[in-house]
Amino acid sequence: MRKLERQICLWRKTEESKLLLVRRFLWRAFLGSFGLTCLVFGLYVASFYLQSLIKHQLDAWDITGPGMYHKDRPDSNYALGAHFVGGAYLMLFGPLQFIPVIRQKWMTFHRWNGRLSIAGCLLTALGGSYYVCSVGSSQVDFVGQSANWNNLVFGMAMLTCGIQTYRHAAITKRIDQHKLWAYRVAALCFGNIFVRIGIWAMIVVLSIDSDPEGFKDELVHSEVFKSGLNLLLYTFVVPSILLAGEIWKHEQRGDSTPSLLFLVFAALLLVLFVLGVALLMLVAWIPFIGRSLDYYN
């Protein structure tokens, strides 16, 4: 009897260790794919939108987003420019904050990069929110006021998470809460990328012409696209923040064994994310990086 009990106990420990290994693998795979996604997205923003700011050719924004540039509202254009500057820095350098070896060996860099990342977060939120309040989202014709309200909610969520991340690091000194709010900032970036994946997936599935000349007219007349975009806009902010909270709770509990259901869900989410990002890179970001280099050269 005791021999059987020892075998069962050993079997349970073996299964638990396997689940922990799977969780670590999924987590590292997610961090790697998310970091690469942020890098490519940041290069996409920097190569086109920031170049247009530097060269004072803001009307070039309409190449990727018809109706984005407003000739009669320079204030809104520069607010959107601030949004691009902050977003580019956050995407390119923000992921470095989550690398343990950097926090352990280069704390000074971690702190200054964190301050600049929070500044980027605030610029992104305030610049984007001002743009939406002044002229509305460039795609507002497709979905009415839905895009405006969602972008404002996203901006306020990003602003709140950024402020709380800094507050708990510099004022309250509660590093556990600092990490929680930093995870929420990253989760909002993750959710925003997921929306872009959904948008381009619908464009591909619906066979909508992505050329700027026919792009807008086809979207305006696509009821399926309107409904799908509305669903994406209203569902990504809250789940993203909740997901960050769950990841933080798992980390606080240490090496607690995850459930098999949780791992299956995480694996499916990772596969969906990787496939979606691959689609987004191939049909949008990388081609536009090439176009921007040709356009400015």
Secondary structure in CASP SS format (residue, H / E / C, confidence):
PFRMAT SS
TARGET T0000
AUTHOR 0000-0000-0000
METHOD secondary structure of the structure
MODEL  1
M C 1.00
R H 1.00
K H 1.00
L H 1.00
E H 1.00
R H 1.00
Q H 1.00
I H 1.00
C H 1.00
L H 1.00
W H 1.00
R H 1.00
K H 1.00
T H 1.00
E H 1.00
E H 1.00
S H 1.00
K H 1.00
L H 1.00
L H 1.00
L H 1.00
V H 1.00
R H 1.00
R H 1.00
F H 1.00
L H 1.00
W H 1.00
R H 1.00
A H 1.00
F H 1.00
L H 1.00
G H 1.00
S H 1.00
F H 1.00
G H 1.00
L H 1.00
T H 1.00
C H 1.00
L H 1.00
V H 1.00
F H 1.00
G H 1.00
L H 1.00
Y H 1.00
V H 1.00
A H 1.00
S H 1.00
F H 1.00
Y H 1.00
L H 1.00
Q H 1.00
S H 1.00
L H 1.00
I H 1.00
K C 1.00
H C 1.00
Q C 1.00
L H 1.00
D H 1.00
A H 1.00
W H 1.00
D H 1.00
I H 1.00
T C 1.00
G C 1.00
P C 1.00
G C 1.00
M C 1.00
Y C 1.00
H C 1.00
K C 1.00
D C 1.00
R C 1.00
P H 1.00
D H 1.00
S H 1.00
N H 1.00
Y H 1.00
A H 1.00
L H 1.00
G H 1.00
A H 1.00
H H 1.00
F H 1.00
V H 1.00
G H 1.00
G H 1.00
A H 1.00
Y H 1.00
L H 1.00
M H 1.00
L H 1.00
F H 1.00
G H 1.00
P H 1.00
L H 1.00
Q H 1.00
F H 1.00
I C 1.00
P H 1.00
V H 1.00
I H 1.00
R H 1.00
Q H 1.00
K H 1.00
W C 1.00
M H 1.00
T H 1.00
F H 1.00
H H 1.00
R H 1.00
W H 1.00
N H 1.00
G H 1.00
R H 1.00
L H 1.00
S H 1.00
I H 1.00
A H 1.00
G H 1.00
C H 1.00
L H 1.00
L H 1.00
T H 1.00
A H 1.00
L H 1.00
G H 1.00
G H 1.00
S H 1.00
Y H 1.00
Y H 1.00
V H 1.00
C H 1.00
S H 1.00
V H 1.00
G C 1.00
S C 1.00
S C 1.00
Q C 1.00
V H 1.00
D H 1.00
F H 1.00
V H 1.00
G C 1.00
Q C 1.00
S H 1.00
A H 1.00
N H 1.00
W H 1.00
N H 1.00
N H 1.00
L H 1.00
V H 1.00
F H 1.00
G H 1.00
M H 1.00
A H 1.00
M H 1.00
L H 1.00
T H 1.00
C H 1.00
G H 1.00
I H 1.00
Q H 1.00
T H 1.00
Y H 1.00
R H 1.00
H H 1.00
A H 1.00
A H 1.00
I C 1.00
T C 1.00
K C 1.00
R C 1.00
I H 1.00
D H 1.00
Q H 1.00
H H 1.00
K H 1.00
L H 1.00
W H 1.00
A H 1.00
Y H 1.00
R H 1.00
V H 1.00
A H 1.00
A H 1.00
L H 1.00
C H 1.00
F H 1.00
G H 1.00
N H 1.00
I H 1.00
F H 1.00
V H 1.00
R H 1.00
I H 1.00
G H 1.00
I H 1.00
W H 1.00
A H 1.00
M H 1.00
I H 1.00
V H 1.00
V H 1.00
L C 1.00
S C 1.00
I C 1.00
D C 1.00
S C 1.00
D C 1.00
P H 1.00
E H 1.00
G H 1.00
F H 1.00
K H 1.00
D H 1.00
E H 1.00
L H 1.00
V H 1.00
H C 1.00
S C 1.00
E H 1.00
V H 1.00
F H 1.00
K H 1.00
S H 1.00
G H 1.00
L H 1.00
N H 1.00
L H 1.00
L H 1.00
L H 1.00
Y H 1.00
T H 1.00
F C 1.00
V H 1.00
V H 1.00
P H 1.00
S H 1.00
I H 1.00
L H 1.00
L H 1.00
A H 1.00
G H 1.00
E H 1.00
I H 1.00
W H 1.00
K H 1.00
H H 1.00
E H 1.00
Q H 1.00
R C 1.00
G C 1.00
D C 1.00
S C 1.00
T C 1.00
P C 1.00
S C 1.00
L H 1.00
L H 1.00
F H 1.00
L H 1.00
V H 1.00
F H 1.00
A H 1.00
A H 1.00
L H 1.00
L H 1.00
L H 1.00
V H 1.00
L H 1.00
F H 1.00
V H 1.00
L H 1.00
G H 1.00
V H 1.00
A H 1.00
L H 1.00
L H 1.00
M H 1.00
L H 1.00
V H 1.00
A H 1.00
W H 1.00
I H 1.00
P H 1.00
F H 1.00
I H 1.00
G H 1.00
R H 1.00
S H 1.00
L H 1.00
D H 1.00
Y H 1.00
Y H 1.00
N C 1.00
END
